[in-house]
């Protein structure tokens, strides 16, 4: 059993009203857990693109895997250089 993969935590959601912030922000809360901020200043844009935004979840894990694979590849190359 993969503890990281099987461990799901609720995501904190916040709403703000700020013309200078982007429509959606993914950040971390005080406990270093994911937090999503929806900027209601852009609620028309968010509403108009709601289906596209919801579809992001289908490609997001693949993009995170690419980032992780690149990082791990760099770490492995550094490890091998340290051994030489």
C-alpha positions in Angstrom: 0.0 0.0 0.0 1.4 3.4 -1.0 0.8 5.7 1.9 1.4 8.9 -0.1 -0.8 7.9 -3.0 -3.6 6.6 -0.8 -3.6 9.5 1.6 -6.2 12.1 0.7 -6.8 15.2 2.7 -9.5 17.8 2.3 -8.4 20.9 0.5 -9.1 24.3 2.1 -11.0 26.7 -0.1 -11.1 30.4 0.4 -12.9 33.2 -1.5 -11.4 36.7 -1.8 -12.3 39.9 -3.7 -9.1 41.5 -5.0 -8.7 43.0 -8.5 -5.0 42.5 -8.4 -5.0 38.7 -7.8 -5.5 36.1 -10.5 -8.8 34.3 -10.7 -7.6 31.1 -9.1 -4.6 30.5 -6.8 -3.3 27.2 -5.4 -1.1 27.8 -2.4 -0.5 26.4 1.0 -2.2 27.0 4.3 -0.6 27.5 7.8 -0.2 23.7 8.1 1.6 23.4 4.7 -1.4 21.8 3.2 -3.0 22.7 -0.2 -5.3 25.7 -0.2 -7.3 27.0 -3.2 -8.2 30.6 -3.4 -11.1 31.7 -5.7 -11.0 35.4 -6.4 -14.6 36.5 -6.7 -13.5 39.7 -8.5 -13.2 37.4 -11.5 -16.4 35.4 -10.9 -17.8 36.0 -14.3 -14.6 34.7 -16.0 -14.5 31.8 -13.6 -18.1 31.0 -14.3 -17.7 31.3 -18.1 -14.7 29.0 -18.1 -16.0 26.6 -15.4 -15.9 23.5 -17.6 -12.4 24.1 -18.9 -11.2 24.8 -15.3 -12.8 21.6 -14.1 -11.1 19.7 -16.9 -7.7 20.8 -15.6 -7.9 18.0 -13.1 -7.6 15.5 -15.9 -4.2 16.7 -17.0 -2.9 18.1 -13.7 -1.5 14.8 -12.3 0.4 14.2 -15.5 2.0 17.6 -15.3 3.0 17.1 -11.7 4.5 13.7 -12.6 6.6 15.5 -15.3 7.9 18.0 -12.7 8.7 15.2 -10.3 10.4 13.0 -12.9 12.6 15.9 -14.0 13.5 16.7 -10.4 14.3 13.1 -9.6 16.3 12.8 -12.7 18.4 15.8 -11.7 18.8 14.4 -8.2 19.9 11.0 -9.5 22.5 12.7 -11.9 23.8 14.7 -8.9 24.0 11.6 -6.8 26.0 9.8 -9.5 28.4 12.7 -9.9 29.0 12.7 -6.2 30.0 9.1 -6.4 32.6 9.7 -9.1 
